[in-house]
Structure formats: C-alpha cells, structure tokens
Amino acid sequence: MDQRRDSPTLLPSCKQLIDVFPEPFVIIGRDYRIQAANRHYLDQYRASEDQVVGSFCYKVSHHSDTPCRNHGEHCPLDEVFRTRRATHVIHVHYDSEGNEENVQLQATPILDNEGNVVAMSEAINRLGSPDEAKRKLLGHSPVMVRLTEILQRVAPTQTTVLLQGESGAGKECVAEYIHHNSNRADGPIVIVDSTTLGEHLVESELFGHERGAFTSANKRKLGLIESAHGGTLFIDEIGELSPALQTKLLRLLETSQIRRVGATEFIDVDIRIIAATHRDLREMVQQKQFREDLYFRLTAFPIHIPPLRERKEDIIGLAEYFLAKIPDTRHKPPLSPQIQSHLLNYDYPGNVRELRNIIERATILARNEPLSPEHFSFLNETAPQQQGSAESDEPMARHNNVLQRHRSDIDKEEILAVLQKHAGHRVSAARELGMSERTLYRHLQKIKSNSAIP
C-alpha cells in the first residue's frame, strides 16, 4: 500500500502564509477588527499577536477610537467592501514610538465562493524617511512588479545598467533604488545631468583638475566621477555627451581609471555606473552620433522604464502619495471618484513628473478647499491647438498666474474687473481667476454684503 495516499496533507496555516510577505501585512474584517497579522506587522508596532489580533485596525495604526474616515482619510476597507476591487492609498500612521510616518496601503478584497467580500488584506509600505522611500518604488501594477523583480536581481551586482524611457518616467528614482538596494548603499550616489554641464568646463566637472591646469585653476578639484568613489555614478541623458567625453567614459568603463585635467598619471576609482537616456542610442550609433563600442558596454543590462500610460493602475496611488507630500494637505479628503476618473482618462505625455505637477497645481487652484473635478479642468485644455492661435497660450498663462499668486487674497477690484470683462459670465470669470464657480459665488456674496455690486 502506498502510504503517501494515507498520510494527511499538511496545509500551511493562514499565519504561515502571510508571514511569507516581505512587508507588514494584515487581514481585516468588515468590523474593522484585525483577524491575522504577519510577523513584520507585529515587529513594526512592537506588539504581540494577542495584542493585535482582535483589535480595531484604526486603534493600532492611527491611535484613534474611530475609523480613519472620520479624520479626513480615505478608508480602504470601506472602498474594498463597496467596490469589491483592490485599492491603494497613502495614510499617516503612528510607529511604535508614537511618531507620525507616511505609509502606502495596498488593500485587496478576500472573496468567498460566491464572490462576496468577507475580509480585506492590507500590505503596508513604509515611506517614513527619505532613505526608506528611496529603497522602494511606488506602484503595484504588473509592469511595476516585473520591473521591481528585475531591479532586485541587478541591484546587488556591479553590472553597468542603462535605463531607457521617456522623460519624466522616473529614471532617476530607479537609479536611486538600484543604489540604495546595492552593497554600495553606504557610499555616495552622484548624479550627472549631461544636459546641464557647461561645454567648456565639462571635462573639469567630470574628471576634476590639478592646480594650474588652466587660468582659473588655483587649486586641485575633485570631479564628479572621483566624488562617487565607493558608490554609484548616475549619468542622466548620456546621449548628450560629446564624442570626446564618450571616449573618456569608455576608458573609465574598461579600466576603472581617470586622469584629472592637467595631470600626467591615471588614478583608480571604484564606482558603479548607471546611465539613462530618453533617446534611441542604437539609432544614434547608426548615424555616427554615438560610439558603438560604448553603446555595447552600456547595454550590458538595459532596462526599459514603462511610461505612466502603460501602468494606469498606479496613477491613483501615486496621486495620493504626491498629495500627502504637499504641505498642509495631509488631512484633505480623499480623491473623489470623479477626480479619479479625470486622472485615469489622461495619457500623461510628461509621465510621473507631470502627474506630480498636476496634483500640485490642483491643490493651488483649490485654495485650501477640498479638491473637486473643477480643479482638474485644465486637463481638458491640453489638447493641441492650431499653431499661432492667440488662444493656445491663454490656459497655460492663466494657470501660471494662479501659481504665482498662491495663497494670496484676491481683492474686490480684481474680481469685479474680471467679471465685467466676461460680461458677468461666472464660469468664464472663475476660470480666469483660477477658482471654482462656487468659490467665486462666495466671494461675490461677501462683496455684496459689504457694498452693492455695480
């Protein structure tokens, strides 16, 4: 008899399964009580399982007696049970010592056999300090999960990495992620922006110089490359380097040596190089604009950074993160479904950088009010207009004016002048003033109570 068929199958317990997750992880019931917590969660809050399991989630993480929705935060539990979909938000939690810290919550519904939500799983990504944030990449879309897997494999190595992707996609953040997850994390990461290096002093900036190397060289100077000794050198927009600098960089990659301007001897440098570009280097090689041998050295490990439009699952989480980072906006209400729809229906030619600017601009337009879809109406004004049209620059100029007078009060004369300019049309006047029609109406009521409106 085959004894393997008679022996019972030992299935792992819920606790054993969730302990596999590398971040703090809990399962929460509809009553807000924690049903299970992994060891990372217990370690983060320095609590025993008996102290956590059965307790209200808001009691443990928020030190509150009521759910977080009562304090201006978006409750992921309510969202998951209402929509039966996963969601992620940025919250302010308290650590084990009672200090506030930003965290990203990834909430996922747990369904029964009939498809009903019976509980919610919640993974917690701590964003408390700048160093911790650099060790993480925001986003849980499939392409970001795959990207993170690739980065975790290459980070501990010494391999040269080439990051390719559109402008604003986050290449510098990825470079910092690689550095802070490598064995060079205790060393410096030096960022070289090839587009900002002065044409005449670029060699001195990169390689340094000896005293007397040229007229103004009154002392020895370490270059950016030498400053990265023991750490990582990140060369952004490497496609902009001149042919002469491409040759010197190739020698650095092949020999790990440099020579300062005005020096006669080479010196050893211990650095790892990460390069980035939004240009097609292969095409540049074919057009004789980029050295082929340097191209092959740089592409030892090429990584494509996906544009934001290819990972729209991350947009709302990133928007919540940027909103939490803006001063005085931490306790603002969550992004409404209408706002989320605005954000998800936009293609972001400027990628993550543009999303960050959009959130900042919307909070400025809101003037300390809760965000509404009106504060994102400028997304509809980004459609290309006929070249040479006087109206093409008007929306951007209008919003730039709003940015410049952030937090300043608009006086009665300005409101009335703009209203008269638009023949009393409140929607047009509110748009030029950078406020919602509701806000304009409130200003008008205040003016009316003090004096008659002409």
PLY file of the C-alpha trace (Angstrom):
ply
format ascii 1.0
element vertex 454
property float x
property float y
property float z
element edge 453
property int vertex1
property int vertex2
end_header
0.00 0.00 0.00
1.23 3.44 -0.88
1.47 5.17 2.50
1.69 8.59 0.83
-2.03 8.34 -0.03
-2.95 7.51 3.56
-0.91 10.30 5.17
-2.84 13.58 5.65
-1.80 16.62 3.60
-0.38 19.29 5.87
-1.60 22.65 4.59
0.07 25.81 5.85
-1.92 27.96 8.26
-3.04 31.49 7.47
-0.28 32.82 9.75
2.36 30.79 7.93
1.14 32.04 4.57
1.10 35.74 5.42
4.50 35.51 7.10
5.89 34.94 3.59
5.10 38.57 2.66
8.18 40.83 2.99
6.21 43.83 4.30
3.78 44.31 7.21
0.58 42.51 6.25
-2.80 42.10 7.97
-6.23 40.67 7.29
-9.10 42.89 8.48
-12.79 42.03 8.82
-15.80 44.17 7.98
-15.99 45.24 11.61
-12.50 46.82 11.33
-11.02 44.13 13.58
-7.68 42.58 12.67
-8.13 38.85 12.03
-4.48 37.98 11.33
-1.12 39.78 11.26
2.26 38.65 10.00
5.49 38.90 11.94
6.59 42.06 10.08
3.43 43.84 11.22
3.99 42.74 14.83
7.62 43.86 14.62
6.67 47.25 13.18
4.30 48.02 16.05
6.34 46.10 18.64
3.28 44.20 19.75
2.40 40.59 20.45
-0.13 38.66 18.39
-2.55 38.69 21.32
-2.38 42.49 21.48
-3.07 42.93 17.75
-5.45 40.18 16.63
-8.99 41.15 17.59
-8.11 44.84 17.93
-9.51 47.57 15.68
-7.12 48.45 12.85
-7.54 52.18 13.49
-6.69 51.67 17.15
-3.34 50.05 16.32
-2.17 52.19 13.40
-3.95 55.53 14.00
-4.13 55.56 17.81
-7.77 56.52 17.31
-11.09 55.36 18.72
-12.91 55.84 15.41
-12.24 54.77 11.79
-9.84 56.87 9.74
-12.63 58.16 7.50
-13.73 60.29 10.44
-10.38 62.08 10.34
-10.29 63.06 6.67
-8.51 59.97 5.34
-9.75 57.59 2.69
-10.69 54.29 4.37
-9.51 51.42 2.14
-11.78 48.94 3.98
-14.90 50.91 3.04
-13.69 51.18 -0.55
-12.90 47.47 -0.88
-16.26 46.34 0.52
-18.11 48.89 -1.61
-16.41 48.24 -4.96
-15.03 44.68 -4.48
-11.82 45.97 -6.07
-8.27 46.49 -4.85
-7.19 50.00 -3.96
-4.13 51.75 -2.61
-3.85 54.97 -0.63
-1.37 57.00 1.37
-2.08 57.26 5.10
-0.44 58.77 8.16
0.22 56.05 10.75
1.93 56.12 14.13
5.01 53.97 14.64
5.80 52.04 17.80
7.22 55.18 19.43
4.20 57.33 18.65
5.79 59.26 15.76
3.86 60.01 12.58
5.00 58.33 9.36
3.67 58.17 5.82
2.69 54.71 4.59
1.28 53.36 1.36
-1.52 50.84 1.85
-2.29 48.18 -0.77
-5.76 46.81 0.05
-7.20 43.74 -1.69
-10.62 42.07 -1.22
-10.85 38.48 0.04
-13.86 36.77 -1.56
-15.90 33.73 -0.60
-17.04 31.05 -3.07
-19.99 33.22 -4.15
-17.79 36.23 -4.84
-18.82 38.18 -1.76
-16.22 40.24 0.10
-15.66 38.68 3.51
-12.44 40.44 4.55
-9.63 42.64 3.28
-5.91 42.06 3.10
-3.66 45.07 3.60
0.04 45.36 2.78
1.85 48.32 4.33
4.72 50.08 2.60
6.51 52.47 4.95
7.53 55.81 3.45
8.62 57.40 6.69
12.09 58.73 5.88
13.75 59.82 2.63
16.21 56.92 2.85
13.40 54.41 3.29
11.46 55.92 0.38
14.45 55.56 -1.93
14.55 51.84 -1.17
11.04 51.43 -2.56
9.26 52.02 -5.84
5.64 53.14 -5.69
3.24 51.09 -7.74
1.73 47.61 -7.81
0.78 47.31 -11.48
2.01 44.17 -13.25
4.68 46.08 -15.17
5.97 47.70 -11.96
6.03 44.37 -10.15
8.05 42.92 -13.02
10.36 45.95 -13.07
10.97 45.65 -9.33
11.83 41.97 -9.72
14.42 42.84 -12.37
15.90 45.66 -10.29
16.19 43.46 -7.22
18.24 40.99 -9.25
20.63 43.51 -10.77
20.99 45.83 -7.74
23.40 43.60 -5.72
25.71 43.16 -8.72
28.37 45.51 -10.09
26.93 45.42 -13.63
26.61 48.66 -15.60
22.92 49.45 -16.14
21.31 51.51 -18.90
17.87 52.92 -18.08
15.76 53.72 -21.13
12.43 55.50 -21.09
10.53 58.67 -21.79
11.23 61.92 -19.99
9.58 62.06 -16.58
9.10 58.30 -16.34
11.24 58.10 -13.18
14.69 57.03 -14.38
16.45 58.92 -11.59
14.19 57.28 -8.97
15.04 53.86 -10.43
18.76 54.68 -10.31
18.44 55.64 -6.64
16.50 52.43 -6.00
19.32 50.37 -7.51
21.93 52.23 -5.49
20.10 52.01 -2.15
19.48 48.28 -2.63
23.09 47.50 -3.54
26.16 46.83 -1.42
27.19 50.43 -2.25
24.24 51.92 -0.35
26.56 53.37 2.32
28.57 55.16 -0.37
27.55 58.26 -2.33
25.32 58.41 -5.37
26.47 61.26 -7.62
24.07 62.46 -10.31
25.43 63.90 -13.54
22.94 65.68 -15.79
24.64 65.73 -19.18
22.32 68.46 -20.45
23.45 71.00 -17.82
27.22 70.55 -17.96
28.98 73.63 -19.33
30.53 73.00 -22.72
33.95 74.44 -21.85
34.32 73.12 -18.30
32.56 69.78 -18.74
35.79 67.75 -18.64
36.91 69.50 -15.46
33.48 68.97 -13.87
33.56 65.24 -14.58
37.23 64.37 -14.15
38.48 67.16 -11.90
41.67 69.16 -12.45
45.06 69.85 -10.95
46.18 73.23 -9.73
47.40 75.33 -12.66
45.65 73.17 -15.25
44.14 76.36 -16.69
43.98 80.05 -15.81
41.34 79.91 -13.06
42.51 76.57 -11.60
44.10 77.90 -8.39
43.71 74.61 -6.52
43.10 70.92 -7.10
39.47 69.95 -7.64
37.83 66.54 -7.45
35.48 65.83 -10.33
32.05 64.25 -10.11
33.42 60.84 -11.09
36.01 60.82 -8.32
33.39 62.10 -5.86
31.40 58.92 -6.49
34.29 56.70 -5.30
32.87 53.78 -3.34
29.36 54.47 -4.62
27.35 54.97 -7.79
27.69 57.45 -10.66
24.38 58.12 -12.38
24.81 59.76 -15.79
21.46 61.14 -16.95
20.84 61.77 -20.67
24.09 60.11 -21.65
23.19 60.56 -25.32
24.05 64.25 -24.96
27.76 63.64 -24.23
30.23 64.86 -26.83
32.32 62.34 -28.81
35.43 63.29 -26.81
33.70 62.59 -23.49
32.26 59.36 -24.86
35.83 58.20 -25.48
36.93 59.09 -21.95
33.87 57.40 -20.46
34.64 54.24 -22.44
38.13 54.17 -20.95
36.65 54.59 -17.48
34.35 51.61 -18.04
37.21 49.47 -19.35
39.95 50.38 -16.86
38.24 51.98 -13.82
40.77 54.77 -14.12
40.59 58.50 -14.80
43.09 61.31 -15.25
42.39 64.76 -13.93
42.79 67.70 -16.29
46.41 68.83 -16.10
47.62 65.55 -14.51
50.11 63.10 -16.02
49.06 59.94 -14.17
45.87 57.92 -14.02
44.16 57.20 -10.70
41.90 54.28 -9.78
38.23 54.90 -8.98
35.80 52.38 -7.53
32.40 53.27 -8.93
29.39 51.64 -10.48
27.89 53.42 -13.49
24.18 53.71 -14.17
23.29 55.62 -17.32
19.95 56.86 -18.60
18.55 58.28 -21.80
15.25 59.00 -23.50
16.92 58.81 -26.93
17.36 55.80 -29.20
21.09 55.10 -28.78
21.02 52.36 -31.41
19.81 54.85 -33.99
22.44 57.34 -32.81
25.11 54.68 -33.38
23.85 54.15 -36.92
24.00 57.90 -37.53
27.57 58.04 -36.13
26.44 60.24 -33.24
27.30 57.72 -30.51
30.25 55.35 -30.20
29.30 51.77 -30.99
31.81 50.27 -28.53
30.49 52.50 -25.74
26.95 51.51 -26.66
27.75 47.83 -26.22
29.44 48.48 -22.88
26.44 50.43 -21.61
23.88 47.90 -22.76
25.27 45.09 -20.63
21.98 45.29 -18.74
19.39 47.57 -20.40
16.15 48.25 -18.52
13.04 49.84 -20.00
11.13 52.17 -17.66
7.44 52.00 -18.67
5.56 55.26 -19.28
2.74 56.07 -16.89
0.07 55.42 -19.52
1.15 51.75 -19.53
0.61 51.37 -15.77
-2.56 53.27 -15.08
-3.26 51.03 -12.08
-0.59 53.09 -10.28
-2.00 56.55 -11.06
-4.33 56.94 -8.08
-1.77 55.62 -5.60
0.88 57.98 -6.96
-1.57 60.89 -6.88
-2.41 60.16 -3.23
1.31 59.98 -2.47
2.06 63.34 -4.10
-0.95 64.88 -2.37
0.33 63.69 1.01
3.72 65.26 0.30
2.31 68.74 -0.32
2.44 70.91 2.83
-0.85 71.40 4.68
-2.69 68.82 2.58
-2.21 65.72 4.70
-5.72 65.74 6.13
-7.55 66.71 2.95
-10.44 64.42 1.92
-9.57 61.58 -0.48
-9.71 61.90 -4.23
-13.34 61.52 -5.25
-14.43 59.02 -7.94
-14.94 61.96 -10.34
-11.38 63.19 -9.78
-10.03 59.67 -10.16
-11.89 59.42 -13.47
-10.25 62.68 -14.65
-6.81 61.34 -13.73
-7.33 57.91 -15.27
-8.58 59.32 -18.57
-5.42 61.36 -19.19
-2.38 59.97 -21.02
0.42 61.89 -19.24
2.91 62.72 -22.00
5.13 64.04 -19.19
4.67 60.82 -17.19
5.09 60.69 -13.40
6.68 64.14 -13.29
3.59 65.58 -14.98
1.24 63.79 -12.57
3.10 65.32 -9.64
2.76 68.78 -11.22
-0.94 68.20 -11.89
-1.61 67.37 -8.23
0.36 70.40 -7.09
-1.46 72.70 -9.50
-4.87 71.35 -8.49
-4.17 71.97 -4.79
-3.14 75.53 -5.63
-6.30 76.10 -7.63
-8.36 74.66 -4.76
-7.06 77.39 -2.42
-7.21 75.17 0.68
-10.67 73.85 -0.23
-11.43 70.16 -0.80
-10.33 69.09 -4.26
-13.10 68.89 -6.84
-13.21 67.95 -10.55
-13.19 71.67 -11.40
-9.65 71.93 -10.07
-8.56 69.40 -12.71
-10.42 71.03 -15.60
-7.11 72.20 -17.10
-6.52 68.59 -18.19
-9.16 69.22 -20.86
-7.27 72.27 -22.07
-4.10 70.38 -23.03
-5.37 69.31 -26.45
-3.11 70.71 -29.20
-4.42 73.91 -30.77
-3.64 75.47 -34.08
-0.15 76.89 -34.13
-0.12 80.67 -33.99
-3.51 80.91 -32.28
-3.58 83.61 -29.63
-5.81 81.34 -27.54
-3.30 78.47 -27.46
-1.19 80.09 -24.74
-4.10 81.52 -22.72
-4.90 78.50 -20.49
-1.25 77.98 -19.56
-0.69 81.69 -18.92
-3.83 81.84 -16.80
-2.75 78.94 -14.61
0.79 80.29 -14.34
-0.71 83.49 -12.94
-2.60 81.42 -10.41
0.57 79.61 -9.40
2.41 82.89 -8.88
-0.22 84.26 -6.52
-0.69 81.07 -4.50
-2.19 81.72 -1.06
-2.62 85.42 -1.83
-6.01 87.05 -1.44
-7.90 88.29 -4.47
-9.28 91.75 -3.86
-12.72 93.06 -4.73
-11.48 95.20 -7.62
-9.83 92.27 -9.39
-12.91 90.07 -9.05
-15.23 92.74 -10.36
-12.87 93.65 -13.21
-12.64 90.04 -14.42
-16.40 89.61 -14.03
-17.01 92.73 -16.11
-14.50 91.53 -18.72
-16.58 88.37 -19.19
-19.89 90.27 -19.20
-20.96 88.77 -15.89
-20.38 85.17 -17.02
-19.35 83.46 -13.77
-17.94 80.27 -15.26
-15.52 82.17 -17.53
-14.60 84.61 -14.78
-13.96 81.82 -12.27
-11.75 80.01 -14.77
-9.59 83.11 -15.31
-9.36 83.76 -11.58
-8.28 80.16 -11.00
-11.15 79.21 -8.71
-14.34 77.21 -8.83
-17.63 78.89 -9.66
-18.79 78.06 -6.15
-15.80 79.93 -4.68
-16.45 82.91 -6.93
-20.08 82.96 -5.80
-18.95 83.00 -2.19
-16.64 85.96 -2.90
-19.48 87.79 -4.61
-21.80 87.19 -1.66
-19.17 88.64 0.65
-18.73 91.69 -1.59
-22.50 92.11 -1.84
-22.86 92.10 1.93
-20.37 94.97 2.20
-21.35 97.05 -0.80
-23.61 96.95 -3.82
-22.23 95.27 -6.89
-22.31 97.68 -9.83
0 1
1 2
2 3
3 4
4 5
5 6
6 7
7 8
8 9
9 10
10 11
11 12
12 13
13 14
14 15
15 16
16 17
17 18
18 19
19 20
20 21
21 22
22 23
23 24
24 25
25 26
26 27
27 28
28 29
29 30
30 31
31 32
32 33
33 34
34 35
35 36
36 37
37 38
38 39
39 40
40 41
41 42
42 43
43 44
44 45
45 46
46 47
47 48
48 49
49 50
50 51
51 52
52 53
53 54
54 55
55 56
56 57
57 58
58 59
59 60
60 61
61 62
62 63
63 64
64 65
65 66
66 67
67 68
68 69
69 70
70 71
71 72
72 73
73 74
74 75
75 76
76 77
77 78
78 79
79 80
80 81
81 82
82 83
83 84
84 85
85 86
86 87
87 88
88 89
89 90
90 91
91 92
92 93
93 94
94 95
95 96
96 97
97 98
98 99
99 100
100 101
101 102
102 103
103 104
104 105
105 106
106 107
107 108
108 109
109 110
110 111
111 112
112 113
113 114
114 115
115 116
116 117
117 118
118 119
119 120
120 121
121 122
122 123
123 124
124 125
125 126
126 127
127 128
128 129
129 130
130 131
131 132
132 133
133 134
134 135
135 136
136 137
137 138
138 139
139 140
140 141
141 142
142 143
143 144
144 145
145 146
146 147
147 148
148 149
149 150
150 151
151 152
152 153
153 154
154 155
155 156
156 157
157 158
158 159
159 160
160 161
161 162
162 163
163 164
164 165
165 166
166 167
167 168
168 169
169 170
170 171
171 172
172 173
173 174
174 175
175 176
176 177
177 178
178 179
179 180
180 181
181 182
182 183
183 184
184 185
185 186
186 187
187 188
188 189
189 190
190 191
191 192
192 193
193 194
194 195
195 196
196 197
197 198
198 199
199 200
200 201
201 202
202 203
203 204
204 205
205 206
206 207
207 208
208 209
209 210
210 211
211 212
212 213
213 214
214 215
215 216
216 217
217 218
218 219
219 220
220 221
221 222
222 223
223 224
224 225
225 226
226 227
227 228
228 229
229 230
230 231
231 232
232 233
233 234
234 235
235 236
236 237
237 238
238 239
239 240
240 241
241 242
242 243
243 244
244 245
245 246
246 247
247 248
248 249
249 250
250 251
251 252
252 253
253 254
254 255
255 256
256 257
257 258
258 259
259 260
260 261
261 262
262 263
263 264
264 265
265 266
266 267
267 268
268 269
269 270
270 271
271 272
272 273
273 274
274 275
275 276
276 277
277 278
278 279
279 280
280 281
281 282
282 283
283 284
284 285
285 286
286 287
287 288
288 289
289 290
290 291
291 292
292 293
293 294
294 295
295 296
296 297
297 298
298 299
299 300
300 301
301 302
302 303
303 304
304 305
305 306
306 307
307 308
308 309
309 310
310 311
311 312
312 313
313 314
314 315
315 316
316 317
317 318
318 319
319 320
320 321
321 322
322 323
323 324
324 325
325 326
326 327
327 328
328 329
329 330
330 331
331 332
332 333
333 334
334 335
335 336
336 337
337 338
338 339
339 340
340 341
341 342
342 343
343 344
344 345
345 346
346 347
347 348
348 349
349 350
350 351
351 352
352 353
353 354
354 355
355 356
356 357
357 358
358 359
359 360
360 361
361 362
362 363
363 364
364 365
365 366
366 367
367 368
368 369
369 370
370 371
371 372
372 373
373 374
374 375
375 376
376 377
377 378
378 379
379 380
380 381
381 382
382 383
383 384
384 385
385 386
386 387
387 388
388 389
389 390
390 391
391 392
392 393
393 394
394 395
395 396
396 397
397 398
398 399
399 400
400 401
401 402
402 403
403 404
404 405
405 406
406 407
407 408
408 409
409 410
410 411
411 412
412 413
413 414
414 415
415 416
416 417
417 418
418 419
419 420
420 421
421 422
422 423
423 424
424 425
425 426
426 427
427 428
428 429
429 430
430 431
431 432
432 433
433 434
434 435
435 436
436 437
437 438
438 439
439 440
440 441
441 442
442 443
443 444
444 445
445 446
446 447
447 448
448 449
449 450
450 451
451 452
452 453
